[in-house]
Amino acid sequence: MTGEDGGPLAAQWVARKQVSHDELLISGGALWWLQSDPDLGGARRLMRAAPDTPAQAQTPPGVSVGGWLHAYGGGSFAVTADAQWVVAGDSRIYRLRPGAEPELAVAESDGYQYGELHHAEDILLAVRGTDAGDQIVEITPQGGVRVLVSSTGFLASPQLHGGVLAYLEWDADRMPWDSTRLLLTDALPVRRSPGRLLAGSEQEAVVQPLWGPDGLLYFMSDRTGWWNLYRWTGEAIEPVAPMEADCAPAPWEGGYRSYAFTDSGQIVLTVHDGIRTQMVTVHRDGRRTQHATNLTSIKPYVATHGNRAFFIGSTPTSRPSVRTVDLGGPGDQSALPIIPDPDIAPAQPTTPIPIIRTVHTGELSIRYLLHQPGGGLPAPLIVRAHPGPTDDVPLRLDWAVQFFVSRGFAVAEVAYRGSTGQGRGFRQALHGHWGEYDVEDCATVAHQLLESGQVLPNAVFITGASAGGYTALQAACRRGPFTAATATSAITDPARWEKAVPRFQRPHAAILAGPAGEVRAEAVRVPVLLIHGTDDEIAAADDARRLSNDLTALGRPHEALFLEGVGHYLSAPAALERALLAELDFYERLMLREPQP
């Protein structure tokens, strides 16, 4: 069944509808973005739409856009008057011209991974990195490379204006959401000494620098404990829109732009509370106007053209898509998709919109999204620990969640300690306590729902992917409310993971790691399901195999599904379909067994 009649959603249908949209920008009066294609195994294609032209893919089927600079890529394309420049899956830059085959923009890669493309003043900039450090480089039309800045740490967000280069740098033992520096230098080769420091410190993370149309440098800083917008006037730094809210997400990828400028001098930016995202316009006189109030989730890519804003937004009943809103229209203007969504119909009208609930842990308030099945409560429960763990719980339609809701499960998505969108203090609360506080918060949510009689005893499951998989496995090692756990692409040992992951994430492992340590087979108390791709480049499949073998040796109930040729993300529809079916079957068989004392 496909769900059109209100019945359960089919795994195959769901897997094909997990389409992603990223890296939206305006160039040459046209709108450009990346979009995954389920017909090509989830490969990402560069899309273009213009007022007189419908959306069309600009990259051939054999090119998937998106490299692996800093492990997660970003800033994967730039557009010039006569070509497009993309970072492909091999982390090398290719030039695309109409009617021609893709050609390498830099003939020799020398082991570098490229990303963070930026085109300004007829110059194409990029960040490239190896295990030895990063460089900001200019790519010449002839395929040459001119090094502008070099660092043994990390570099990001090169922004050029009037021959002055602004960029971010952070040390090799830090993460960019904990400590970064915003620097300025003349765009001359080669700068191995630091540029002029404008902002940032051990206790301040600066993100998303952009030159405004007024010639001033804008950026987000969490110096007050919240990521807010500031500008450098040439003499001083001043706040633009101070508020007790985060206006930017943690920079997992390059190329984020959570704000943009209109022709009339307004600034459009996102405001996030960890679950819900709003779009706000800041006027010249400081007034703020909220737009697109029909949306509840907006990705960190905002673009403007004339009086219109463009972004990737969604609601609890519509998946993320490219949308637009008229900033100059009368009253509140709803954001409309620029491309009609052909598959809104299968959304179940009887499924309630998820509700935001709160549970208390000591003096802290932990919020979560509760999705209730159409058949009502009590119901079996799946507690979802988000990946990251420096991430959030967006209020948007997720067909993978609805797959389980359509089969009678309640799903609770927990914004546990360490989540983003709730300020610097909450974001860093998990430091040194990974596998403890996150597990406690997920368990507290489950206990609340059990005690209120809203979920069925002996049918309380926890699931997570990547870092969320580690949370799920640690929950399986404790006495608590959980009947079983599913861990997808899971980290199993922070210490071993720290040595094996790409350079970007090594500090993350060290900063988060606490007494919980490795997931040990002898500590596992409930059945677990391990789902892992054999080509996982973030969390090695060998670690999951080791845990599976140890559980087998001890006779502990568990199941393992290893997906051949699949990486960290189950982006290919076939891989996601198998994972969904395996997880559903795991829960349903456990619910059929006799309750354990």
C-alpha positions as CSV (number, residue, x, y, z in Angstrom):
1,M,0.0,0.0,0.0
2,T,1.2,3.5,-0.8
3,G,-0.7,5.4,1.8
4,E,-3.1,7.2,-0.6
5,D,-6.0,5.5,1.1
6,G,-4.8,6.3,4.6
7,G,-3.2,2.9,5.1
8,P,0.4,2.1,5.9
9,L,3.1,3.7,3.8
10,A,5.2,1.4,1.7
11,A,8.9,1.3,2.5
12,Q,9.8,1.5,-1.2
13,W,7.5,4.6,-1.7
14,V,9.0,6.3,1.4
15,A,12.6,5.6,0.3
16,R,12.0,7.3,-3.0
17,K,10.5,10.4,-1.4
18,Q,13.5,11.2,0.8
19,V,14.6,13.9,-1.6
20,S,17.0,16.5,-0.3
21,H,17.5,20.1,-1.3
22,D,20.6,22.1,-0.4
23,E,22.9,25.1,-1.2
24,L,20.4,27.5,-2.6
25,L,21.6,30.7,-4.3
26,I,20.7,33.4,-6.9
27,S,23.0,34.0,-9.8
28,G,22.3,35.8,-13.1
29,G,18.7,36.2,-12.1
30,A,18.2,32.4,-11.9
31,L,17.8,30.2,-8.9
32,W,20.3,27.4,-8.3
33,W,20.3,24.5,-5.8
34,L,21.3,20.9,-5.3
35,Q,18.7,18.2,-5.3
36,S,19.0,14.5,-4.8
37,D,17.7,12.2,-7.5
38,P,16.2,8.8,-6.4
39,D,16.3,7.6,-10.0
40,L,20.1,7.9,-9.8
41,G,20.6,6.2,-6.4
42,G,20.3,9.5,-4.5
43,A,23.0,11.3,-6.5
44,R,22.8,15.1,-6.1
45,R,22.3,17.2,-9.2
46,L,22.7,20.9,-9.8
47,M,19.3,22.5,-10.6
48,R,18.4,25.8,-12.2
49,A,15.1,27.6,-12.4
50,A,14.4,31.0,-13.9
51,P,11.2,33.0,-14.4
52,D,11.0,31.9,-18.0
53,T,12.5,28.4,-17.5
54,P,11.2,25.5,-15.5
55,A,13.6,23.7,-13.1
56,Q,16.1,21.6,-14.9
57,A,19.1,19.6,-14.0
58,Q,22.4,21.2,-15.1
59,T,24.7,18.2,-14.3
60,P,24.8,15.0,-16.4
61,P,23.6,11.8,-14.7
62,G,27.2,10.6,-14.1
63,V,28.1,13.6,-11.9
64,S,27.0,13.7,-8.3
65,V,27.7,17.1,-6.7
66,G,29.2,17.2,-3.2
67,G,32.7,16.5,-1.9
68,W,34.1,15.6,1.5
69,L,36.1,18.7,2.6
70,H,36.0,18.7,6.4
71,A,34.2,15.3,6.2
72,Y,30.8,16.7,5.3
73,G,31.5,19.0,2.3
74,G,29.4,22.1,1.4
75,G,29.9,25.1,-0.8
76,S,29.8,22.6,-3.6
77,F,29.1,24.9,-6.6
78,A,29.6,28.3,-8.0
79,V,28.1,30.0,-11.1
80,T,29.8,32.3,-13.5
81,A,28.6,34.0,-16.7
82,D,29.8,31.2,-19.0
83,A,30.1,28.1,-16.8
84,Q,29.2,26.3,-13.6
85,W,31.9,24.9,-11.2
86,V,31.0,21.9,-9.1
87,V,32.8,19.8,-6.5
88,A,32.0,16.2,-7.4
89,G,32.0,13.1,-5.2
90,D,35.7,12.7,-5.7
91,S,36.1,16.1,-4.0
92,R,37.7,17.6,-7.1
93,I,36.4,20.7,-9.0
94,Y,34.8,20.3,-12.5
95,R,33.9,23.0,-14.9
96,L,30.6,22.6,-16.8
97,R,29.8,24.4,-20.0
98,P,26.7,24.1,-22.2
99,G,27.0,21.3,-24.7
100,A,30.4,20.1,-23.4
101,E,31.6,17.2,-21.2
102,P,32.6,18.1,-17.6
103,E,36.3,19.0,-17.4
104,L,38.6,19.0,-14.5
105,A,39.2,22.6,-13.3
106,V,42.4,21.6,-11.5
107,A,44.3,18.9,-13.3
108,E,46.4,17.6,-10.4
109,S,44.6,17.1,-7.1
110,D,47.7,16.3,-5.0
111,G,45.5,14.6,-2.5
112,Y,43.5,17.8,-1.7
113,Q,39.8,17.8,-1.0
114,Y,38.0,20.9,-2.3
115,G,34.9,22.8,-1.2
116,E,33.6,26.2,-0.1
117,L,33.5,27.6,-3.7
118,H,33.0,31.3,-3.9
119,H,32.9,33.5,-7.0
120,A,33.4,37.3,-6.7
121,E,35.1,40.0,-8.6
122,D,35.8,37.6,-11.5
123,I,37.8,35.4,-9.1
124,L,36.9,31.8,-8.2
125,L,38.0,30.9,-4.6
126,A,37.9,27.6,-2.9
127,V,39.1,25.9,0.3
128,R,41.1,22.8,0.0
129,G,42.5,20.6,2.7
130,T,44.6,17.5,3.6
131,D,45.5,16.0,6.9
132,A,48.3,18.6,7.2
133,G,46.0,21.6,7.1
134,D,43.9,23.9,4.8
135,Q,44.4,26.5,2.2
136,I,42.3,29.2,0.6
137,V,43.1,29.2,-3.1
138,E,42.2,31.0,-6.3
139,I,41.4,28.7,-9.3
140,T,42.5,30.4,-12.5
141,P,40.6,29.8,-15.8
142,Q,43.6,27.9,-17.1
143,G,43.4,25.4,-14.2
144,G,46.1,27.0,-12.1
145,V,46.1,27.3,-8.4
146,R,47.2,30.4,-6.4
147,V,47.4,30.0,-2.7
148,L,46.1,33.0,-0.7
149,V,46.0,31.7,2.9
150,S,47.5,28.6,4.5
151,S,46.9,27.1,7.9
152,T,47.7,24.0,9.9
153,G,44.2,24.3,11.4
154,F,40.9,24.7,9.4
155,L,39.8,27.4,7.0
156,A,36.3,28.3,5.8
157,S,34.0,30.8,4.3
158,P,36.3,32.9,2.0
159,Q,34.5,36.1,1.1
160,L,36.1,38.6,-1.3
161,H,35.2,42.3,-1.6
162,G,37.2,45.2,-3.0
163,G,40.4,43.1,-2.9
164,V,39.9,42.3,0.8
165,L,39.5,38.7,1.8
166,A,37.4,37.8,4.9
167,Y,37.6,34.2,6.1
168,L,37.2,31.9,9.2
169,E,40.0,29.9,10.9
170,W,39.9,27.6,13.8
171,D,42.5,25.4,15.5
172,A,43.0,21.7,14.7
173,D,41.8,20.7,18.2
174,R,38.5,22.7,18.1
175,M,35.1,22.5,16.4
176,P,33.8,25.4,14.4
177,W,30.7,25.8,16.7
178,D,32.9,26.1,19.7
179,S,35.8,28.5,18.8
180,T,36.5,30.3,15.5
181,R,38.3,33.5,14.4
182,L,37.1,35.9,11.7
183,L,40.1,37.4,9.9
184,L,40.8,39.9,7.1
185,T,43.7,40.1,4.7
186,D,44.6,41.4,1.3
187,A,44.0,38.8,-1.4
188,L,47.7,38.3,-2.1
189,P,49.6,35.0,-2.1
190,V,50.8,33.4,0.2
191,R,49.6,34.3,3.8
192,R,51.0,31.9,6.4
193,S,50.8,34.4,9.2
194,P,47.3,35.3,10.5
195,G,45.3,38.0,9.0
196,R,43.8,40.8,11.0
197,L,41.6,39.4,13.8
198,L,38.1,41.0,13.8
199,A,36.1,38.6,16.0
200,G,36.3,35.2,17.7
201,S,38.1,33.7,20.6
202,E,38.3,30.5,22.7
203,Q,34.8,31.3,24.0
204,E,33.3,32.7,20.8
205,A,32.3,30.9,17.6
206,V,31.9,33.2,14.5
207,V,30.1,31.8,11.4
208,Q,28.8,32.9,8.1
209,P,30.7,36.1,7.2
210,L,29.2,37.9,4.2
211,W,30.0,41.3,2.6
212,G,26.8,43.3,2.5
213,P,25.7,45.5,-0.4
214,D,26.6,48.5,1.8
215,G,30.3,47.4,1.8
216,L,30.2,46.3,5.4
217,L,31.2,42.9,6.7
218,Y,28.4,40.9,8.4
219,F,28.7,37.8,10.5
220,M,27.0,35.6,13.1
221,S,28.6,35.4,16.6
222,D,27.6,33.6,19.8
223,R,29.5,36.1,22.0
224,T,26.3,36.6,24.0
225,G,25.5,32.9,24.2
226,W,23.2,33.1,21.1
227,W,24.2,33.2,17.4
228,N,23.1,36.7,16.4
229,L,23.9,38.9,13.5
230,Y,26.7,41.6,13.7
231,R,28.4,43.9,11.3
232,W,31.9,45.5,11.2
233,T,31.7,49.1,10.1
234,G,35.4,49.5,9.5
235,E,35.9,50.9,13.0
236,A,33.7,48.9,15.3
237,I,31.5,45.8,15.6
238,E,27.9,46.5,16.3
239,P,24.9,44.2,16.8
240,V,22.3,44.2,14.0
241,A,19.4,42.2,15.5
242,P,20.1,41.2,19.1
243,M,17.8,38.5,20.5
244,E,17.9,35.5,22.8
245,A,17.6,33.0,19.9
246,D,20.0,31.3,17.5
247,C,19.9,32.8,14.0
248,A,22.3,30.2,12.6
249,P,22.9,26.4,13.0
250,A,26.0,24.6,13.9
251,P,28.3,24.7,10.7
252,W,28.4,21.0,9.9
253,E,28.8,21.9,6.2
254,G,30.3,24.8,4.3
255,G,28.2,27.3,2.3
256,Y,25.5,28.0,4.9
257,R,23.8,31.4,4.4
258,S,21.1,32.0,7.1
259,Y,20.6,35.6,6.0
260,A,20.4,37.7,2.9
261,F,20.0,41.3,1.8
262,T,17.2,42.9,-0.1
263,D,17.5,45.7,-2.7
264,S,15.7,48.0,-0.3
265,G,18.2,47.6,2.5
266,Q,16.4,45.0,4.6
267,I,18.0,41.8,6.0
268,V,16.1,38.5,5.9
269,L,17.3,36.0,8.4
270,T,16.2,32.7,10.1
271,V,15.4,32.5,13.8
272,H,15.6,29.0,15.4
273,D,14.6,27.6,18.8
274,G,15.9,24.1,18.3
275,I,12.6,22.7,16.9
276,R,10.8,25.5,15.0
277,T,12.5,28.0,12.5
278,Q,11.0,31.3,11.6
279,M,11.9,33.8,8.9
280,V,12.3,37.4,10.0
281,T,12.9,40.6,8.1
282,V,15.0,43.3,9.9
283,H,14.2,46.7,8.6
284,R,16.5,49.7,8.4
285,D,14.9,51.2,11.5
286,G,15.3,48.0,13.5
287,R,11.7,46.8,13.2
288,R,11.2,43.1,12.6
289,T,8.6,41.5,10.5
290,Q,7.9,37.8,10.4
291,H,7.3,36.2,7.0
292,A,6.3,32.8,5.7
293,T,4.5,31.9,9.0
294,N,3.0,28.8,7.3
295,L,6.5,27.3,7.5
296,T,8.0,25.6,10.6
297,S,11.4,24.5,9.3
298,I,13.8,26.5,7.0
299,K,17.3,25.3,6.0
300,P,20.3,27.6,6.3
301,Y,20.2,28.8,2.7
302,V,18.4,32.1,2.2
303,A,18.5,34.1,-1.1
304,T,16.8,37.2,-2.3
305,H,15.9,38.8,-5.7
306,G,14.0,42.0,-5.8
307,N,11.3,41.9,-3.1
308,R,11.2,38.1,-3.0
309,A,13.0,35.7,-0.7
310,F,13.8,32.2,-1.6
311,F,14.7,29.3,0.7
312,I,14.2,25.6,1.4
313,G,11.3,25.3,3.8
314,S,8.8,22.8,5.0
315,T,5.9,22.2,7.4
316,P,4.7,19.2,9.5
317,T,2.6,18.1,6.5
318,S,4.8,19.0,3.6
319,R,8.4,17.9,2.9
320,P,11.3,20.4,2.4
321,S,11.1,22.1,-1.0
322,V,12.3,25.3,-2.7
323,R,9.9,28.1,-1.8
324,T,9.5,31.8,-2.2
325,V,7.7,34.6,-0.4
326,D,6.8,38.2,-1.4
327,L,8.4,40.5,1.2
328,G,6.6,43.5,-0.1
329,G,3.1,42.1,-0.2
330,P,0.3,43.2,2.2
331,G,0.0,41.4,5.5
332,D,1.4,38.0,6.1
333,Q,2.5,36.2,3.0
334,S,2.6,32.5,2.9
335,A,5.6,30.8,1.3
336,L,4.8,29.0,-1.9
337,P,6.7,26.2,-3.6
338,I,8.3,27.3,-6.9
339,I,7.7,23.7,-8.1
340,P,4.4,22.0,-7.3
341,D,4.9,19.0,-5.0
342,P,3.4,16.0,-6.8
343,D,3.3,13.7,-3.7
344,I,1.6,15.7,-1.0
345,A,-1.5,13.5,-1.5
346,P,-0.2,10.4,0.3
347,A,0.2,12.3,3.6
348,Q,-2.4,10.8,5.9
349,P,-5.1,13.3,6.8
350,T,-5.9,11.4,9.9
351,T,-2.4,11.7,11.3
352,P,-2.2,14.6,13.8
353,I,0.4,17.3,13.4
354,P,3.2,16.5,15.9
355,I,3.0,18.4,19.2
356,I,5.9,20.0,21.1
357,R,6.2,18.7,24.6
358,T,8.5,19.4,27.5
359,V,10.0,17.2,30.2
360,H,12.1,18.3,33.1
361,T,15.5,17.0,34.1
362,G,16.5,18.8,37.3
363,E,16.4,22.5,36.4
364,L,16.6,21.8,32.7
365,S,13.7,21.6,30.3
366,I,14.0,19.0,27.5
367,R,11.7,19.4,24.6
368,Y,10.6,16.8,22.1
369,L,8.3,16.3,19.2
370,L,5.6,13.7,19.7
371,H,4.0,12.1,16.6
372,Q,0.8,10.3,17.4
373,P,-0.6,7.5,15.2
374,G,-4.0,7.9,13.6
375,G,-5.4,5.1,15.8
376,G,-4.6,7.2,18.9
377,L,-2.8,6.3,22.2
378,P,-1.7,4.2,23.9
379,A,0.7,2.9,21.2
380,P,4.1,1.4,20.9
381,L,6.8,4.1,21.1
382,I,9.9,4.8,19.1
383,V,12.2,7.4,20.8
384,R,14.5,9.0,18.2
385,A,17.9,10.3,19.1
386,H,19.0,12.7,16.4
387,P,22.5,12.4,14.8
388,G,25.3,14.8,15.4
389,P,24.9,15.0,18.4
390,T,25.4,18.7,17.7
391,D,22.1,18.9,15.8
392,D,18.5,19.7,16.2
393,V,14.9,18.3,15.8
394,P,13.3,20.2,12.9
395,L,9.5,20.4,12.8
396,R,9.0,19.2,9.3
397,L,7.5,16.2,7.4
398,D,9.8,13.2,7.5
399,W,8.5,10.3,5.5
400,A,10.7,7.9,7.4
401,V,9.0,8.9,10.7
402,Q,5.6,8.7,9.0
403,F,6.4,5.2,7.8
404,F,6.3,4.0,11.5
405,V,3.4,6.4,12.5
406,S,1.3,5.0,9.6
407,R,1.8,1.5,11.2
408,G,0.5,2.6,14.6
409,F,3.7,3.7,16.4
410,A,4.1,6.9,18.3
411,V,7.4,8.6,17.6
412,A,9.2,11.0,20.0
413,E,12.1,13.0,18.6
414,V,14.1,14.4,21.5
415,A,16.1,17.6,21.5
416,Y,18.4,16.3,24.2
417,R,21.2,18.2,25.9
418,G,23.9,19.0,23.3
419,S,21.3,19.9,20.7
420,T,21.5,23.1,18.7
421,G,19.2,26.1,18.4
422,Q,19.0,26.6,22.2
423,G,22.1,28.7,22.8
424,R,25.8,28.0,23.4
425,G,25.3,26.7,27.0
426,F,22.8,24.0,26.0
427,R,24.8,23.1,22.9
428,Q,27.9,22.5,25.1
429,A,26.1,20.7,27.9
430,L,27.0,17.3,26.5
431,H,30.7,18.0,26.5
432,G,32.3,15.2,28.6
433,H,29.0,13.4,29.1
434,W,28.2,11.8,25.7
435,G,26.4,8.5,26.3
436,E,25.1,9.8,29.7
437,Y,23.0,13.0,29.4
438,D,21.6,12.2,26.0
439,V,20.6,8.8,27.2
440,E,19.1,10.3,30.4
441,D,17.0,12.8,28.4
442,C,15.7,10.1,26.0
443,A,14.8,7.9,28.9
444,T,13.1,10.7,30.8
445,V,10.9,11.3,27.7
446,A,10.0,7.6,27.6
447,H,9.2,7.5,31.3
448,Q,6.9,10.5,31.0
449,L,4.9,8.9,28.2
450,L,4.8,5.6,30.1
451,E,3.7,7.1,33.3
452,S,0.9,9.1,31.5
453,G,-0.4,5.8,30.0
454,Q,0.2,7.1,26.4
455,V,2.5,4.3,25.3
456,L,2.5,0.5,25.7
457,P,4.8,-1.1,28.3
458,N,7.2,-3.6,26.8
459,A,7.0,-1.8,23.4
460,V,9.3,1.2,24.0
461,F,12.1,1.3,21.5
462,I,15.0,3.7,20.9
463,T,16.6,4.4,17.6
464,G,19.4,6.6,16.3
465,A,21.9,7.1,13.4
466,S,25.6,7.9,13.6
467,A,26.1,9.7,17.0
468,G,22.4,9.0,17.7
469,G,23.2,5.3,17.2
470,Y,25.8,5.6,20.0
471,T,23.1,7.1,22.2
472,A,20.7,4.2,21.3
473,L,23.4,1.6,22.1
474,Q,24.3,3.2,25.4
475,A,20.6,3.3,26.3
476,A,20.5,-0.5,25.6
477,C,23.3,-0.9,28.2
478,R,21.3,0.7,31.1
479,R,18.3,-0.4,33.2
480,G,15.5,1.7,31.9
481,P,12.3,1.9,29.9
482,F,13.6,0.6,26.6
483,T,12.6,-2.8,25.2
484,A,15.1,-2.8,22.3
485,A,17.4,-0.4,20.4
486,T,18.2,0.1,16.7
487,A,21.6,1.7,15.8
488,T,22.2,2.8,12.2
489,S,25.7,3.8,11.0
490,A,26.5,3.9,14.7
491,I,29.6,5.0,16.5
492,T,30.4,2.3,19.1
493,D,33.7,3.6,20.7
494,P,34.4,7.3,20.9
495,A,38.2,6.7,21.6
496,R,38.6,4.4,18.5
497,W,36.3,6.7,16.5
498,E,38.5,9.7,17.3
499,K,41.5,7.9,15.8
500,A,39.7,6.8,12.7
501,V,37.5,9.7,11.6
502,P,38.5,12.5,9.2
503,R,40.6,15.2,10.8
504,F,37.6,17.6,11.1
505,Q,35.8,15.5,13.6
506,R,38.6,14.3,15.8
507,P,38.2,17.2,18.2
508,H,34.5,16.4,18.4
509,A,35.1,12.9,19.7
510,A,37.6,14.2,22.3
511,I,35.4,17.0,23.5
512,L,32.3,14.9,23.8
513,A,33.8,11.7,25.2
514,G,33.0,10.9,28.8
515,P,32.8,8.0,31.3
516,A,30.3,6.0,29.2
517,G,33.1,5.0,26.8
518,E,32.9,2.0,24.5
519,V,29.7,0.1,24.0
520,R,30.6,-3.3,25.5
521,A,28.7,-6.4,24.5
522,E,28.6,-7.7,28.0
523,A,26.7,-4.5,29.1
524,V,24.0,-4.7,26.6
525,R,20.7,-5.6,28.4
526,V,18.1,-5.6,25.6
527,P,18.0,-6.8,22.0
528,V,19.7,-4.5,19.5
529,L,19.5,-4.2,15.7
530,L,22.7,-3.0,13.9
531,I,22.3,-1.5,10.5
532,H,25.6,-0.4,8.8
533,G,26.9,0.3,5.3
534,T,30.1,-1.5,4.4
535,D,31.6,1.6,2.9
536,D,30.9,3.9,5.8
537,E,33.6,6.6,5.8
538,I,32.5,8.3,9.1
539,A,31.9,5.3,11.4
540,A,33.7,2.2,10.3
541,A,31.7,-0.9,9.6
542,D,34.4,-3.0,11.3
543,D,33.4,-1.5,14.7
544,A,29.8,-2.6,14.2
545,R,31.0,-6.0,13.1
546,R,33.2,-6.3,16.2
547,L,30.2,-5.5,18.4
548,S,28.0,-8.0,16.5
549,N,30.6,-10.7,16.9
550,D,31.0,-10.1,20.6
551,L,27.2,-10.2,21.1
552,T,27.1,-13.5,19.2
553,A,29.9,-14.9,21.4
554,L,28.0,-14.0,24.5
555,G,24.7,-15.3,23.2
556,R,23.0,-11.8,23.5
557,P,20.0,-11.3,21.3
558,H,20.8,-9.1,18.4
559,E,20.5,-8.7,14.6
560,A,22.8,-7.1,12.1
561,L,22.2,-5.9,8.6
562,F,25.3,-4.9,6.6
563,L,24.5,-3.1,3.4
564,E,27.1,-3.7,0.7
565,G,28.6,-0.6,-1.0
566,V,26.6,1.8,1.2
567,G,28.2,4.7,3.0
568,H,27.4,6.6,6.2
569,Y,24.2,8.0,4.8
570,L,21.5,5.6,3.5
571,S,20.8,8.0,0.7
572,A,20.2,5.4,-2.0
573,P,16.5,4.4,-2.0
574,A,17.3,0.7,-2.1
575,A,19.4,1.0,1.1
576,L,16.9,3.1,3.0
577,E,14.1,0.7,2.0
578,R,15.9,-2.3,3.4
579,A,16.8,-0.4,6.6
580,L,13.1,0.6,7.1
581,L,11.8,-2.9,6.6
582,A,14.5,-4.4,8.9
583,E,13.7,-2.0,11.7
584,L,9.9,-2.5,11.4
585,D,10.3,-6.3,11.3
586,F,12.6,-6.1,14.4
587,Y,10.0,-4.2,16.5
588,E,7.0,-6.2,15.3
589,R,8.6,-9.5,16.2
590,L,9.6,-8.3,19.6
591,M,6.0,-7.1,20.3
592,L,4.7,-10.6,19.5
593,R,6.9,-12.3,22.1
594,E,5.8,-12.8,25.7
595,P,6.4,-9.8,28.0
596,Q,9.6,-10.0,30.0
597,P,9.4,-9.8,33.8
